Amino acid sequence: MPEAAPGVSGEISNQIRGVETYDDPFDGREVELPGDYRYAWVNPNVGSTLDWRLLRPAH
């Protein structure tokens, strides 16, 4: 059986589980959120509403 290209099995797993992976630019890591979100935002300043940033899908 041929091997899947790198990342393909992870993408399939995410689709099955209904999640999407996003890059968190503040923590420098990836986070998984429900796949039906149209936009994902992060606020690195706990208790503040001044610095909300749009998360980008991980590639």
MODELLER restraints for C-alpha pairs under 7 A, 6 or more apart:
rsr = mdl.restraints
at = mdl.atoms
rsr.add(forms.Gaussian(group=physical.xy_distance, feature=features.Distance(at['CA:14:A'], at['CA:20:A']), mean=6.09, stdev=0.5))
rsr.add(forms.Gaussian(group=physical.xy_distance, feature=features.Distance(at['CA:18:A'], at['CA:34:A']), mean=6.08, stdev=0.5))
rsr.add(forms.Gaussian(group=physical.xy_distance, feature=features.Distance(at['CA:18:A'], at['CA:35:A']), mean=5.15, stdev=0.5))
rsr.add(forms.Gaussian(group=physical.xy_distance, feature=features.Distance(at['CA:19:A'], at['CA:32:A']), mean=6.11, stdev=0.5))
rsr.add(forms.Gaussian(group=physical.xy_distance, feature=features.Distance(at['CA:19:A'], at['CA:33:A']), mean=5.44, stdev=0.5))
rsr.add(forms.Gaussian(group=physical.xy_distance, feature=features.Distance(at['CA:19:A'], at['CA:34:A']), mean=4.40, stdev=0.5))
rsr.add(forms.Gaussian(group=physical.xy_distance, feature=features.Distance(at['CA:19:A'], at['CA:35:A']), mean=4.11, stdev=0.5))
rsr.add(forms.Gaussian(group=physical.xy_distance, feature=features.Distance(at['CA:20:A'], at['CA:32:A']), mean=5.58, stdev=0.5))
rsr.add(forms.Gaussian(group=physical.xy_distance, feature=features.Distance(at['CA:20:A'], at['CA:33:A']), mean=5.59, stdev=0.5))
rsr.add(forms.Gaussian(group=physical.xy_distance, feature=features.Distance(at['CA:20:A'], at['CA:34:A']), mean=6.19, stdev=0.5))
rsr.add(forms.Gaussian(group=physical.xy_distance, feature=features.Distance(at['CA:20:A'], at['CA:35:A']), mean=4.82, stdev=0.5))
rsr.add(forms.Gaussian(group=physical.xy_distance, feature=features.Distance(at['CA:21:A'], at['CA:30:A']), mean=6.30, stdev=0.5))
rsr.add(forms.Gaussian(group=physical.xy_distance, feature=features.Distance(at['CA:21:A'], at['CA:31:A']), mean=5.59, stdev=0.5))
rsr.add(forms.Gaussian(group=physical.xy_distance, feature=features.Distance(at['CA:21:A'], at['CA:32:A']), mean=4.51, stdev=0.5))
rsr.add(forms.Gaussian(group=physical.xy_distance, feature=features.Distance(at['CA:21:A'], at['CA:33:A']), mean=6.51, stdev=0.5))
rsr.add(forms.Gaussian(group=physical.xy_distance, feature=features.Distance(at['CA:21:A'], at['CA:57:A']), mean=5.97, stdev=0.5))
rsr.add(forms.Gaussian(group=physical.xy_distance, feature=features.Distance(at['CA:21:A'], at['CA:58:A']), mean=5.58, stdev=0.5))
rsr.add(forms.Gaussian(group=physical.xy_distance, feature=features.Distance(at['CA:22:A'], at['CA:30:A']), mean=5.47, stdev=0.5))
rsr.add(forms.Gaussian(group=physical.xy_distance, feature=features.Distance(at['CA:22:A'], at['CA:31:A']), mean=5.35, stdev=0.5))
rsr.add(forms.Gaussian(group=physical.xy_distance, feature=features.Distance(at['CA:22:A'], at['CA:32:A']), mean=6.30, stdev=0.5))
rsr.add(forms.Gaussian(group=physical.xy_distance, feature=features.Distance(at['CA:22:A'], at['CA:55:A']), mean=6.21, stdev=0.5))
rsr.add(forms.Gaussian(group=physical.xy_distance, feature=features.Distance(at['CA:22:A'], at['CA:56:A']), mean=5.60, stdev=0.5))
rsr.add(forms.Gaussian(group=physical.xy_distance, feature=features.Distance(at['CA:22:A'], at['CA:57:A']), mean=4.21, stdev=0.5))
rsr.add(forms.Gaussian(group=physical.xy_distance, feature=features.Distance(at['CA:22:A'], at['CA:58:A']), mean=4.66, stdev=0.5))
rsr.add(forms.Gaussian(group=physical.xy_distance, feature=features.Distance(at['CA:23:A'], at['CA:29:A']), mean=6.01, stdev=0.5))
rsr.add(forms.Gaussian(group=physical.xy_distance, feature=features.Distance(at['CA:23:A'], at['CA:30:A']), mean=4.58, stdev=0.5))
rsr.add(forms.Gaussian(group=physical.xy_distance, feature=features.Distance(at['CA:23:A'], at['CA:31:A']), mean=6.45, stdev=0.5))
rsr.add(forms.Gaussian(group=physical.xy_distance, feature=features.Distance(at['CA:23:A'], at['CA:55:A']), mean=6.35, stdev=0.5))
rsr.add(forms.Gaussian(group=physical.xy_distance, feature=features.Distance(at['CA:23:A'], at['CA:56:A']), mean=5.85, stdev=0.5))
rsr.add(forms.Gaussian(group=physical.xy_distance, feature=features.Distance(at['CA:23:A'], at['CA:57:A']), mean=6.13, stdev=0.5))
rsr.add(forms.Gaussian(group=physical.xy_distance, feature=features.Distance(at['CA:23:A'], at['CA:58:A']), mean=5.15, stdev=0.5))
rsr.add(forms.Gaussian(group=physical.xy_distance, feature=features.Distance(at['CA:24:A'], at['CA:30:A']), mean=5.72, stdev=0.5))
rsr.add(forms.Gaussian(group=physical.xy_distance, feature=features.Distance(at['CA:24:A'], at['CA:31:A']), mean=6.67, stdev=0.5))
rsr.add(forms.Gaussian(group=physical.xy_distance, feature=features.Distance(at['CA:24:A'], at['CA:55:A']), mean=6.40, stdev=0.5))
rsr.add(forms.Gaussian(group=physical.xy_distance, feature=features.Distance(at['CA:26:A'], at['CA:44:A']), mean=6.78, stdev=0.5))
rsr.add(forms.Gaussian(group=physical.xy_distance, feature=features.Distance(at['CA:40:A'], at['CA:54:A']), mean=5.91, stdev=0.5))
rsr.add(forms.Gaussian(group=physical.xy_distance, feature=features.Distance(at['CA:40:A'], at['CA:55:A']), mean=5.38, stdev=0.5))
rsr.add(forms.Gaussian(group=physical.xy_distance, feature=features.Distance(at['CA:41:A'], at['CA:52:A']), mean=6.31, stdev=0.5))
rsr.add(forms.Gaussian(group=physical.xy_distance, feature=features.Distance(at['CA:41:A'], at['CA:53:A']), mean=5.39, stdev=0.5))
rsr.add(forms.Gaussian(group=physical.xy_distance, feature=features.Distance(at['CA:41:A'], at['CA:54:A']), mean=4.48, stdev=0.5))
rsr.add(forms.Gaussian(group=physical.xy_distance, feature=features.Distance(at['CA:41:A'], at['CA:55:A']), mean=5.41, stdev=0.5))
rsr.add(forms.Gaussian(group=physical.xy_distance, feature=features.Distance(at['CA:42:A'], at['CA:52:A']), mean=5.52, stdev=0.5))
rsr.add(forms.Gaussian(group=physical.xy_distance, feature=features.Distance(at['CA:42:A'], at['CA:53:A']), mean=5.35, stdev=0.5))
rsr.add(forms.Gaussian(group=physical.xy_distance, feature=features.Distance(at['CA:42:A'], at['CA:54:A']), mean=6.52, stdev=0.5))
rsr.add(forms.Gaussian(group=physical.xy_distance, feature=features.Distance(at['CA:42:A'], at['CA:55:A']), mean=6.69, stdev=0.5))
rsr.add(forms.Gaussian(group=physical.xy_distance, feature=features.Distance(at['CA:43:A'], at['CA:51:A']), mean=5.88, stdev=0.5))
rsr.add(forms.Gaussian(group=physical.xy_distance, feature=features.Distance(at['CA:43:A'], at['CA:52:A']), mean=4.49, stdev=0.5))
rsr.add(forms.Gaussian(group=physical.xy_distance, feature=features.Distance(at['CA:43:A'], at['CA:53:A']), mean=6.41, stdev=0.5))
rsr.add(forms.Gaussian(group=physical.xy_distance, feature=features.Distance(at['CA:45:A'], at['CA:51:A']), mean=6.90, stdev=0.5))
